[in-house]
Amino acid sequence: MAGYNLEAIEAAPLKEDVDIVIPTIRSLDFLEQWRPFLKHYHLIIVQDGDPSINIRVPEGYDYELYNRNDINRILGPRANCISYKDGGCRCFGFMVSKKKYIYTIDDDCFVAKDPSGKEINVIAQHIKNLETPSTPHYFNTLYDPFRDGTDFVRGYPFSLREGVTTAISHGLWLNIPDYDAPTQLVKPRERNIRYVDAVMTIPKGVLYPMCGMNLAFNRELIGPAMYFGLMGEGQPISRYDDMWAGWAAKVVCDHLGFGVKTGLPYVWHSKASNPFVNLKKEHKGLHWQEDMVPFFQNLRLSKESDTAAKCYMELSNMTKEKLTEVDPYFEKLADAMVAWIEAWEELNPPVDGKDVKAK
């Protein structure tokens, strides 16, 4: 724990370093409950669907609101890389932000409580996760050794105790679990009531299903790889936007020497989506994931790819080469990945000609 003042991290909201990105199609009344925790932060709201619909934001919040017309105006011919009528549109907010950290949340998520009844400050916990190292090279059986009241266990190599910089903090959810449509249909009444008081590093070389509804990441380190794909209207697949981003970003983190944590904090997921609608959106993905996951498990990025942007450009070439044989959609996705990086670099030129490189 030496050198990491977690009390100071919790006390300081880091409001100058964090943007909150929210994709939505409706007025954001849910922010009223979040006011004690989010009122200090700048919001980037990405309105999906019909841009003529007026989105109401509760008074007192500092925010920018972008709709499809804004995306088209800012990105021009590259705007097609941003998904339409899909939660993946949130990644436009990642692109236009200028902050070090991003926290993204869905508009059907509310403040959860821990077992003592205390409301959970998700920003404080995510910042703790991101500001303390990850340990991807050797598993600690007391989980995150940088949390209060724990440490590295006997037998943990001292040479690995420094850990690596954390790039992603993946939070969880109480109440409605993040299930796919077949599981929803089999277990329509199931609710997640287990609060597991743990944060752990996902080991190097291990993939995971990343959910975008309660997610924070270091934009400076991994932002270009946090692309939520090309999904939604006009595409053969949806509800895999965060899965694609999670698989890709994890591979890039592993390659660049960054870490990924999962566990705390929890949000309260209030609404179950329609499993029959979800099945229509997911059915191709349910088949394709049996090819997509091995693709990410087996790919190896080159030494020349020493930034997140370079990694993602190389990954786009691999996607076109290896996955187009699964379905022609992946060629379109690979082209969108290139457009995403080109747009990112246009809006975010490297400072002083430099970019964040591998450790």
SEBA-545480 format. One record per residue (C-alpha): z, x, y. Coordinates in steps of 0.02 Angstrom, whole numbers, plus 50000, padded with zeros to 5 digits. Example, Ala and Ser with C-alpha at 12.3 -4.5 7.8 and 13.67 -1.06 7.14 Angstrom:
<pts>
503905061549775503575068449947
</pts>
This chain:
<pts>
500005000050000500175015150116499075014050270498724995250257499784984550373499444967350300500684958950417499684965450564498074959350486498804941950464499534941550641497914947150723496534934150702495154947250733494264933750832493084946350910492534952250738492244935750645490944922050656491144905650561489474899350491489334880950441487784872350372487784853650399486804837450412488214827350491489494827450631490864840150602492414829250607493144839650466493484853350595494924843150666495984847850515495434865950528495884867350712497514877350688496554890750591494804890850665495074886650849495084905050899493404908850820491594907250870490614894950762488774896050716488204878950657486544877650565485924859750567484874855650415483624841450403483044830750549483304840550712483294824550816484964819150742486414822550860487794832850780489514829950856490704844750864492544841550907493044846951082493824863851110492754873850990491654888251048490004886550956488134888650947487094875350860485384878950787484194866150713482494867950629481594868450796482684883250848482364892250684480484889950706480564895950886481614911350849480794916950687479014910950716477914913250562479384920150464480374903950484479764898150314480964910350231482414899050284482714884750162482514866750220483614852450160484694864750064486344873350103485424889850096484934886950277486634894550320485924912050303485034909550469486774910050545487094926550458485524933450537485884928450718487714933250715488224949750792489974950650718490654962450586491264948550471490564931550421491564917250349490524902650286491204885850233490474869050181490824853450283491664844450137493024857650121494744855450198496354865250217497224867550049499074870250018499924883049907501214877549778502604878349909501684865750017501164878450149499434876550222498304891150177497584901850316495914906050236495344917950373496934928450361496764930150172494904934050176495214947350308496594954950200495364955450055494004963550160495114975750255495894982950096494944992549961494194986049800494414994649632492774991649536492835007149425494445003749329495334987149304497114985649367498104973549256499174968249405497534963549491497374968649675498534983649699498414981949889499324965249895501164964149941502334966449793501134975349677500344992349650499335002449525500045001549349500505016149236498925024049166497855020549319496955036749364497555043949530495785049749566495225031449576496685024349676495835026349844494625012649792493035008149886492634998050040492624979250008491024970350061491284952649991492794941149976492434926149864493684911949884493994897249768494314878449780495574865549725495164847549677493284845749645492694860649540491024868949570490184863049410488354861549366487624844349334487794844249142489634848949155489904835949291489174822649177490284827749031491864829349137491674817149282493544815449313494044833549295494924841449443495484859249472497364858249499497784876149448498274887449592498134905249528499014917149647497854931749619496494942349697495484953949587494004965649600492474961049500492074976849399490524987149434489064981349328489764963749305488904948649385489774932549436489264915049496489554915949684489934899449771489504898749956490754885350007492204897450041491494914850063491754929750179490824946150188490584961750292488954958250380488744976250437488794982750258487924969450156487154956750276485314959650235485664956650050486564940150082484964929850078485174912550003483404911849937482014899249960482664882449899482664863949940481224853250002479524859649949480254871149817480484868149630482334872849632483914869449730485794872449713485464890449661485434897449837487174904949827486914910349647485384920449695486294928149844487804932249737486824940849599485774950749722487224955649836488294961149688486914972649623486694979849797488574982249818488664991249651487225002549700487895006749874489685009349815490504993849891491714981649809491804962849780493424952949766493714935249702495224923649697496264918849848496074909949967495834891949911495074877450005495194858949960493484853149902493494834649941491864827249880490954827649714489054827249734488004815449629487724823549457486074814249428485374820449594486054837749554485184837749385483504834749469483854849149588484524860949455483524857749299482314872249322483724883849373484694879449216483254886449116482774900549233484534907549245484344913349065483004925249133483714928349307485404934549248484694947749126483484952849263484914957149380485964964649240484604976949191483804982049356484154999049432483865002849615483185019649670484125033249763482945030649910483685013249933485215018950029485475003750141485644985150103483964981550185483054994950084483894988749925483314971149960481524976349994481504985549828482274970449744480884959449814479594970449729480554969549565480684950549581478804949049600478464961149458479714954549329480064936249367478344929549414477994928849227479424916149215478644905149349477434907549494478824901749611479584919049603478074926849688478374914849833480214919249831479824937949833478704935549986480104925750071481304940150034480144952050126479994939950273481894938550276482124957350291480764958850422481584945050525483314952650501482734969650562481844962050711483414952950767484604966850713483824983850752484894998450689486115004850820485575021950885484245022450751485555022350613485985009950476487455008150358487065019050207487745021350032489375030550010
</pts>
